[in-house]
C-alpha cells in the first residue's frame, strides 16, 4: 500500500512539474520574443494650413442635423432604438 502511494505521489509530482515547467518555459520564450521587438515607426501626416473664419451662428443644415440627433438619442432612451 505504501509503495503504491509513493508511486502515485511521484507520478503526480512529475505531471504537475511538467505542466509548471511548460508554462514557465512558454512565459520565458514570450518575454524573450517581446524584448526583441522594435517599436513601430511613428506615423506622420502632413496637411496644408489655411485660415478659416468661423461664424458664431449655426446654419439651417447644422441645426437640422443637431435636432435629428437629439430626437434619435431621446428615442433610444425611451427604448426605441430604430425609430428614426
Buried (B, 14 or more C-beta within 10 A) or exposed (E): EEEEEEEEEEEEEEEEEEEEEEEEEEEEEEEEEEEEEEEEEEEEEEEEEEEEEEEEEEEEEEEEEEEEEEEBEEBEEEEEEEEE
